[in-house]
């Protein structure tokens, strides 16, 4: 009886320990992958940048792609003028939470 109780206790401890390890590392970020919290923050930044670009009269937001990774916003796509390209970068940089803007927009 004591032996089976000890086996059950040991197995339970192993399962709990394994679960704790998985939970503590499952949401952690790496150099190339965002943590869950970073993913949520970056998604919010991307949405705010896209919204700001859409409401601007100068920028054609439909032709600009926005991606965010760890607070760095990458802009890509095509615009007609240098003014549009510069304006898109200024708009993105003005959003709270943006650390850096990489402007890869091409002027056609």
DSSP file (Angstrom, degrees, kcal/mol; ACC not computed):
  #  RESIDUE AA STRUCTURE BP1 BP2  ACC     N-H-->O    O-->H-N    N-H-->O    O-->H-N    TCO  KAPPA ALPHA  PHI   PSI    X-CA   Y-CA   Z-CA
    1    1 A X     >        0   0    0      0, 0.0     4,-2.0     0, 0.0     5,-0.2   0.000 360.0 360.0 360.0 -46.4    0.0    0.0    0.0
    2    2 A X  H  >  +     0   0    0      1,-0.2     4,-2.1     2,-0.2     5,-0.1   0.860 360.0  54.0 -65.7 -34.2    2.8    2.4    0.9
    3    3 A X  H  > S+     0   0    0      2,-0.2     4,-2.3     1,-0.2    -1,-0.2   0.927 109.2  46.0 -66.3 -45.1    4.7    1.5   -2.2
    4    4 A X  H  > S+     0   0    0      1,-0.2     4,-2.5     2,-0.2    -1,-0.2   0.872 112.2  51.6 -67.6 -35.2    1.8    2.3   -4.5
    5    5 A X  H  X S+     0   0    0     -4,-2.0     4,-2.5     2,-0.2    -1,-0.2   0.897 110.2  49.3 -64.9 -39.9    1.1    5.5   -2.7
    6    6 A X  H  X S+     0   0    0     -4,-2.1     4,-2.4     2,-0.2    -2,-0.2   0.894 111.4  49.3 -66.1 -39.9    4.8    6.5   -3.1
    7    7 A X  H  X S+     0   0    0     -4,-2.3     4,-2.6     2,-0.2    -2,-0.2   0.922 112.2  47.6 -65.2 -44.6    4.6    5.6   -6.9
    8    8 A X  H  X S+     0   0    0     -4,-2.5     4,-2.6     2,-0.2    -2,-0.2   0.917 112.6  49.4 -62.3 -43.9    1.5    7.7   -7.4
    9    9 A X  H  X S+     0   0    0     -4,-2.5     4,-2.3     2,-0.2    -2,-0.2   0.905 111.7  48.8 -62.4 -42.2    3.0   10.6   -5.5
   10   10 A X  H  X S+     0   0    0     -4,-2.4     4,-2.2     2,-0.2    -2,-0.2   0.922 112.5  47.6 -64.6 -44.9    6.2   10.4   -7.5
   11   11 A X  H  X S+     0   0    0     -4,-2.6     4,-2.5     2,-0.2    -2,-0.2   0.914 111.8  50.4 -62.4 -43.3    4.3   10.3  -10.8
   12   12 A X  H  X S+     0   0    0     -4,-2.6     4,-2.5     1,-0.2    -2,-0.2   0.911 109.9  50.1 -61.6 -43.3    2.1   13.2   -9.8
   13   13 A X  H  X S+     0   0    0     -4,-2.3     4,-2.5     1,-0.2    -1,-0.2   0.887 110.5  50.5 -62.7 -39.3    5.1   15.3   -8.8
   14   14 A X  H  X S+     0   0    0     -4,-2.2     4,-2.6     2,-0.2    -2,-0.2   0.921 111.1  47.9 -65.8 -43.1    6.7   14.5  -12.2
   15   15 A X  H  X S+     0   0    0     -4,-2.5     4,-2.4     2,-0.2    -2,-0.2   0.913 113.4  47.3 -63.9 -42.4    3.6   15.5  -14.1
   16   16 A X  H  X S+     0   0    0     -4,-2.5     4,-2.3     2,-0.2    -2,-0.2   0.917 113.3  48.9 -64.7 -43.2    3.3   18.8  -12.1
   17   17 A X  H  X S+     0   0    0     -4,-2.5     4,-2.0     2,-0.2    -2,-0.2   0.907 111.8  48.6 -62.8 -42.8    7.0   19.5  -12.6
   18   18 A X  H  X S+     0   0    0     -4,-2.6     4,-2.4     1,-0.2    -2,-0.2   0.912 111.5  50.1 -63.8 -43.1    6.7   18.9  -16.4
   19   19 A X  H  X S+     0   0    0     -4,-2.4     4,-2.6     1,-0.2    -2,-0.2   0.894 109.1  51.7 -62.4 -40.6    3.6   21.1  -16.6
   20   20 A X  H  X S+     0   0    0     -4,-2.3     4,-2.1     2,-0.2    -1,-0.2   0.900 110.3  48.6 -64.4 -40.4    5.3   23.9  -14.8
   21   21 A X  H  X S+     0   0    0     -4,-2.0     4,-1.7     2,-0.2     5,-0.2   0.928 112.8  47.8 -65.0 -44.6    8.3   23.8  -17.1
   22   22 A X  H  X S+     0   0    0     -4,-2.4     4,-2.0     1,-0.2    -2,-0.2   0.906 113.5  47.4 -63.8 -41.7    6.1   23.8  -20.2
   23   23 A X  H  X S+     0   0    0     -4,-2.6     4,-0.5     1,-0.2    -1,-0.2   0.876 112.1  49.2 -67.8 -36.9    4.1   26.7  -18.9
   24   24 A X  H  < S+     0   0    0     -4,-2.1    -1,-0.2    -5,-0.2    -2,-0.2   0.784 122.8  31.4 -76.2 -25.4    7.0   28.8  -17.9
   25   25 A X  H >< S+     0   0    0     -4,-1.7     3,-0.9    -5,-0.2    -2,-0.2   0.613 100.6  78.9-105.2 -14.8    8.8   28.3  -21.3
   26   26 A X  H 3< S+     0   0    0     -4,-2.0    -2,-0.1     1,-0.2    -3,-0.1   0.748 101.8  37.7 -66.7 -24.2    5.9   28.0  -23.7
   27   27 A X  T 3< S+     0   0    0     -4,-0.5     9,-1.2    -5,-0.1    10,-0.3   0.356  90.5 114.1-108.8   3.5    5.3   31.7  -23.8
   28   28 A X    <   -     0   0    0     -3,-0.9     2,-0.2     7,-0.2    -3,-0.0  -0.486  60.6-129.3 -79.1 146.1    8.9   33.0  -23.7
   29   29 A X        -     0   0    0     -2,-0.2     5,-0.2     6,-0.0     2,-0.2  -0.477  18.0-159.9 -88.3 163.5   10.3   34.8  -26.7
   30   30 A X        -     0   0    0      3,-2.8     3,-0.1    -2,-0.2     5,-0.1  -0.653  43.9 -82.0-126.4-173.4   13.6   34.0  -28.4
   31   31 A X  S    S+     0   0    0     -2,-0.2     3,-0.1     1,-0.2    -2,-0.0   0.806 131.4  25.9 -63.4 -28.3   15.8   36.1  -30.7
   32   32 A X  S    S+     0   0    0      1,-0.1     2,-0.4     2,-0.0    -1,-0.2   0.422 118.0  62.2-115.7  -0.7   13.6   35.2  -33.7
   33   33 A X  S    S-     0   0    0     -3,-0.1    -3,-2.8    36,-0.0     2,-0.1  -0.990  73.9-128.6-133.3 136.2   10.2   34.6  -32.0
   34   34 A X        -     0   0    0     -2,-0.4     2,-0.1    -5,-0.2    -3,-0.1  -0.429  21.7-120.9 -77.6 151.6    8.0   36.9  -30.0
   35   35 A X     >  -     0   0    0     -2,-0.1     4,-2.5    -6,-0.1    -7,-0.2  -0.368  37.1 -99.5 -76.6 171.3    6.6   36.0  -26.6
   36   36 A X  H  > S+     0   0    0     -9,-1.2     4,-2.0     1,-0.2     5,-0.2   0.919 125.2  48.6 -60.6 -44.0    2.8   36.0  -26.2
   37   37 A X  H  > S+     0   0    0    -10,-0.3     4,-2.5     1,-0.2    -1,-0.2   0.896 111.5  49.2 -63.4 -41.2    2.9   39.4  -24.6
   38   38 A X  H  > S+     0   0    0      2,-0.2     4,-3.2     1,-0.2     5,-0.3   0.895 108.5  54.3 -65.3 -39.5    5.1   40.8  -27.4
   39   39 A X  H  X S+     0   0    0     -4,-2.5     4,-2.2     2,-0.2    -2,-0.2   0.924 110.6  45.5 -59.4 -45.0    2.8   39.4  -30.0
   40   40 A X  H  X S+     0   0    0     -4,-2.0     4,-2.0     2,-0.2    -2,-0.2   0.929 114.8  47.5 -65.0 -45.6   -0.2   41.1  -28.5
   41   41 A X  H  X S+     0   0    0     -4,-2.5     4,-2.2     1,-0.2    -2,-0.2   0.925 113.4  47.9 -61.4 -45.1    1.7   44.4  -28.2
   42   42 A X  H  X S+     0   0    0     -4,-3.2     4,-2.6     1,-0.2    -1,-0.2   0.861 109.0  53.5 -66.4 -35.7    3.0   44.2  -31.7
   43   43 A X  H  X S+     0   0    0     -4,-2.2     4,-2.2    -5,-0.3    -1,-0.2   0.898 109.3  49.2 -64.1 -39.8   -0.4   43.4  -33.1
   44   44 A X  H  X S+     0   0    0     -4,-2.0     4,-2.3     2,-0.2    -2,-0.2   0.908 111.2  49.1 -65.9 -41.7   -1.8   46.5  -31.4
   45   45 A X  H  X S+     0   0    0     -4,-2.2     4,-2.7     2,-0.2     5,-0.2   0.935 110.5  50.7 -62.6 -46.0    1.0   48.7  -32.8
   46   46 A X  H  X S+     0   0    0     -4,-2.6     4,-2.6     1,-0.2     5,-0.2   0.917 110.9  48.8 -57.4 -44.9    0.4   47.3  -36.3
   47   47 A X  H  X S+     0   0    0     -4,-2.2     4,-2.3     1,-0.2    -1,-0.2   0.899 111.7  49.0 -63.5 -41.2   -3.3   48.0  -36.0
   48   48 A X  H  X S+     0   0    0     -4,-2.3     4,-2.5     2,-0.2    -2,-0.2   0.906 112.3  47.9 -66.3 -41.4   -2.7   51.6  -34.8
   49   49 A X  H  X S+     0   0    0     -4,-2.7     4,-2.6     2,-0.2     5,-0.2   0.942 112.9  48.1 -64.4 -47.0   -0.2   52.3  -37.6
   50   50 A X  H  X S+     0   0    0     -4,-2.6     4,-2.3    -5,-0.2    -2,-0.2   0.906 112.6  49.4 -60.0 -41.6   -2.5   50.9  -40.3
   51   51 A X  H  X S+     0   0    0     -4,-2.3     4,-2.0    -5,-0.2    -1,-0.2   0.920 111.6  48.0 -63.3 -44.5   -5.4   53.0  -38.8
   52   52 A X  H  X S+     0   0    0     -4,-2.5     4,-0.5     1,-0.2    -2,-0.2   0.887 112.6  48.9 -65.3 -38.7   -3.3   56.2  -38.8
   53   53 A X  H >< S+     0   0    0     -4,-2.6     3,-0.7     1,-0.2     8,-0.4   0.894 109.8  52.5 -66.7 -39.1   -2.1   55.6  -42.4
   54   54 A X  H 3< S+     0   0    0     -4,-2.3    -2,-0.2     1,-0.2    -1,-0.2   0.870 108.8  49.3 -64.7 -37.6   -5.7   54.9  -43.5
   55   55 A X  H 3< S+     0   0    0     -4,-2.0     2,-0.3    -5,-0.1    -1,-0.2   0.553  90.6 100.4 -81.7  -5.1   -7.0   58.2  -42.0
   56   56 A X    <<  -     0   0    0     -3,-0.7     5,-0.2    -4,-0.5    32,-0.0  -0.609  63.4-150.4 -83.1 140.2   -4.2   60.3  -43.6
   57   57 A X  S    S+     0   0    0     -2,-0.3    -1,-0.1     1,-0.1    -4,-0.0   0.733  92.5  48.5 -79.7 -23.1   -5.0   62.2  -46.7
   58   58 A X  S    S+     0   0    0     25,-0.1     2,-0.3    26,-0.0    -1,-0.1   0.873  98.7  71.7 -85.0 -40.0   -1.5   62.1  -48.2
   59   59 A X        -     0   0    0     -6,-0.2     2,-1.2    28,-0.1     3,-0.1  -0.594  69.7-142.0 -88.6 136.3   -0.7   58.4  -47.9
   60   60 A X    >   -     0   0    0     -2,-0.3     3,-1.6     1,-0.2    18,-0.1  -0.761  23.1-176.0 -92.0  90.5   -2.3   55.6  -50.0
   61   61 A X  G >  S+     0   0    0     -2,-1.2     3,-1.7    -8,-0.4    -1,-0.2   0.729  70.5  71.4 -64.9 -25.4   -2.5   53.1  -47.2
   62   62 A X  G 3  S+     0   0    0      1,-0.3    -1,-0.3    -3,-0.1    -2,-0.0   0.766 100.1  47.4 -63.8 -23.5   -3.8   50.3  -49.4
   63   63 A X  G <  S+     0   0    0     -3,-1.6    15,-1.7    15,-0.1     2,-0.5   0.294  98.0  85.0-101.6  10.0   -0.5   49.9  -51.0
   64   64 A X  E <   -A   77   0A   0     -3,-1.7     2,-0.4    13,-0.2    13,-0.2  -0.952  62.1-153.7-117.5 129.2    1.6   49.9  -47.8
   65   65 A X  E     -A   76   0A   0     11,-3.5    11,-1.9    -2,-0.5     2,-0.5  -0.807   9.1-159.3 -98.0 140.6    2.3   46.8  -45.7
   66   66 A X  E     +A   75   0A   0     -2,-0.4     2,-0.4     9,-0.2     9,-0.2  -0.983  14.3 170.9-124.5 126.1    2.9   47.1  -42.0
   67   67 A X  E     -A   74   0A   0      7,-2.0     7,-3.5    -2,-0.5     2,-0.4  -0.986  12.5-160.8-130.9 143.7    4.7   44.5  -39.9
   68   68 A X  E     +A   73   0A   0     -2,-0.4     2,-0.4     5,-0.2     5,-0.2  -0.990  11.8 174.3-129.4 133.1    5.9   44.9  -36.3
   69   69 A X  E >  S-A   72   0A   0      3,-2.1     3,-1.8    -2,-0.4   -30,-0.1  -0.948  76.7 -22.2-138.9 116.0    8.4   42.8  -34.4
   70   70 A X  T 3  S-     0   0    0     -2,-0.4     3,-0.1     1,-0.3   -31,-0.1   0.866 127.6 -48.9  51.8  42.7    9.5   43.8  -30.9
   71   71 A X  T 3  S+     0   0    0      1,-0.2    28,-2.8   -33,-0.2    29,-1.2   0.371 111.1 120.2  84.3  -4.9    8.4   47.4  -31.4
   72   72 A X  E <   -Ab  69 100A   0     -3,-1.8    -3,-2.1    27,-0.2     2,-0.5  -0.847  51.9-152.0 -95.4 120.0   10.2   47.8  -34.7
   73   73 A X  E     -Ab  68 101A   0     27,-2.8    29,-3.3    -2,-0.6     2,-0.5  -0.789   4.9-159.3 -94.7 128.7    7.7   48.7  -37.5
   74   74 A X  E     -Ab  67 102A   0     -7,-3.5    -7,-2.0    -2,-0.5     2,-0.4  -0.940   5.4-164.0-108.6 123.2    8.6   47.6  -41.0
   75   75 A X  E     +Ab  66 103A   0     27,-3.0    29,-2.9    -2,-0.5     2,-0.3  -0.893  17.5 161.6-105.3 134.7    6.9   49.5  -43.8
   76   76 A X  E     +Ab  65 104A   0    -11,-1.9   -11,-3.5    -2,-0.4     2,-0.3  -0.947  23.4  72.0-145.4 166.4    6.9   48.1  -47.4
   77   77 A X  E    S-Ab  64 105A   0     27,-0.6    29,-2.7    -2,-0.3     2,-0.4  -0.883  73.6 -57.1 125.7-158.7    5.0   48.5  -50.5
   78   78 A X  E     + b   0 106A   0    -15,-1.7     2,-0.3    -2,-0.3    29,-0.2  -0.962  39.1 175.5-131.9 143.1    4.7   51.1  -53.2
   79   79 A X  E     - b   0 107A   0     27,-2.1    29,-3.0    -2,-0.4   -20,-0.1  -0.892  32.8-126.4-136.2 168.5    3.8   54.9  -53.3
   80   80 A X  S    S+     0   0    0     -2,-0.3     2,-0.3    27,-0.2    27,-0.1   0.779  85.4  29.6 -88.4 -28.5    3.8   57.5  -56.0
   81   81 A X  S  > S-     0   0    0      1,-0.1     4,-1.6    27,-0.1     3,-0.1  -0.892  70.5-121.8-134.2 160.3    5.9   60.2  -54.3
   82   82 A X  H  > S+     0   0    0     -2,-0.3     4,-2.7     1,-0.2     5,-0.2   0.828 113.2  62.1 -65.3 -32.0    8.8   60.6  -51.9
   83   83 A X  H  > S+     0   0    0      1,-0.2     4,-2.5     2,-0.2    -1,-0.2   0.898 102.8  49.3 -61.9 -40.3    6.5   62.8  -49.8
   84   84 A X  H  > S+     0   0    0      2,-0.2     4,-2.5     1,-0.2    -1,-0.2   0.917 111.1  49.7 -63.4 -43.3    4.1   59.8  -49.3
   85   85 A X  H  X S+     0   0    0     -4,-1.6     4,-1.7     2,-0.2    -2,-0.2   0.933 114.2  43.8 -61.8 -47.9    7.0   57.6  -48.3
   86   86 A X  H  X S+     0   0    0     -4,-2.7     4,-2.3     1,-0.2    -1,-0.2   0.889 113.0  52.3 -65.5 -40.0    8.4   60.2  -45.7
   87   87 A X  H  X S+     0   0    0     -4,-2.5     4,-2.6    -5,-0.2    -2,-0.2   0.910 107.2  52.3 -63.5 -43.0    4.9   60.9  -44.4
   88   88 A X  H  X S+     0   0    0     -4,-2.5     4,-2.3     1,-0.2    -1,-0.2   0.901 110.1  49.1 -60.5 -41.2    4.2   57.2  -43.8
   89   89 A X  H  X S+     0   0    0     -4,-1.7     4,-2.5     2,-0.2    -1,-0.2   0.916 111.3  48.7 -65.4 -43.3    7.4   56.9  -41.8
   90   90 A X  H  X S+     0   0    0     -4,-2.3     4,-1.3     2,-0.2    -2,-0.2   0.905 111.4  50.2 -63.0 -41.3    6.6   59.9  -39.7
   91   91 A X  H  < S+     0   0    0     -4,-2.6     4,-0.5     1,-0.2     3,-0.5   0.943 112.0  47.0 -62.3 -47.6    3.1   58.6  -39.0
   92   92 A X  H >< S+     0   0    0     -4,-2.3     3,-1.2     1,-0.2    -2,-0.2   0.907 110.8  52.2 -61.2 -42.2    4.5   55.2  -38.0
   93   93 A X  H 3< S+     0   0    0     -4,-2.5    -1,-0.2     1,-0.2    -2,-0.2   0.753 102.5  60.9 -66.6 -23.6    7.1   56.8  -35.7
   94   94 A X  T 3< S+     0   0    0     -4,-1.3     2,-0.3    -3,-0.5    -1,-0.2   0.601  81.0 103.4 -80.7 -10.8    4.5   58.9  -34.0
   95   95 A X  S X  S-     0   0    0     -3,-1.2     3,-1.8    -4,-0.5     2,-0.1  -0.541  82.5-107.7 -77.6 134.9    2.6   55.8  -32.7
   96   96 A X  T 3  S+     0   0    0     -2,-0.3     3,-0.1     1,-0.2    -1,-0.1  -0.377 103.5  26.6 -62.0 133.1    3.0   55.0  -29.0
   97   97 A X  T 3  S+     0   0    0      1,-0.3     2,-0.5    -4,-0.1    -1,-0.2   0.218  84.5 128.7  99.1 -13.3    5.2   51.9  -28.5
   98   98 A X    <   +     0   0    0     -3,-1.8    -1,-0.3     1,-0.2   -26,-0.2  -0.658  29.5 176.9 -79.0 123.0    7.1   52.2  -31.8
   99   99 A X        -     0   0    0    -28,-2.8     2,-0.3    -2,-0.5   -27,-0.2   0.786  66.3  -1.2 -92.5 -34.0   10.8   52.0  -31.1
  100  100 A X  E     -b   72   0A   0    -29,-1.2   -27,-2.8    -8,-0.1     2,-0.5  -0.990  59.2-142.5-156.3 151.8   12.1   52.1  -34.6
  101  101 A X  E     -b   73   0A   0     -2,-0.3     2,-0.7   -29,-0.2   -27,-0.2  -0.988   5.5-162.2-123.8 126.6   10.8   52.4  -38.2
  102  102 A X  E     -b   74   0A   0    -29,-3.3   -27,-3.0    -2,-0.5     2,-1.0  -0.931  13.4-157.7-104.9 111.6   12.3   50.5  -41.1
  103  103 A X  E     +b   75   0A   0     -2,-0.7   -27,-0.1   -29,-0.2   -29,-0.1  -0.780  28.8 157.3 -98.5 100.3   11.0   52.2  -44.3
  104  104 A X  E     +b   76   0A   0    -29,-2.9   -27,-0.6    -2,-1.0     2,-0.2   0.040  27.4 137.8-106.3  23.0   11.3   49.8  -47.2
  105  105 A X  E     -b   77   0A   0    -29,-0.2     2,-0.4   -20,-0.1   -27,-0.2  -0.488  45.1-142.6 -71.8 138.7    8.6   51.6  -49.2
  106  106 A X  E     -b   78   0A   0    -29,-2.7   -27,-2.1    -2,-0.2     2,-0.6  -0.879   5.5-136.5-106.1 132.8    9.5   52.0  -52.9
  107  107 A X  E      b   79   0A   0     -2,-0.4   -27,-0.2   -29,-0.2   -25,-0.1  -0.788 360.0 360.0 -86.7 123.8    8.6   55.1  -54.9
  108  108 A X              0   0    0    -29,-3.0   -28,-0.2    -2,-0.6    -1,-0.1   0.469 360.0 360.0 -78.1 360.0    7.2   54.1  -58.3
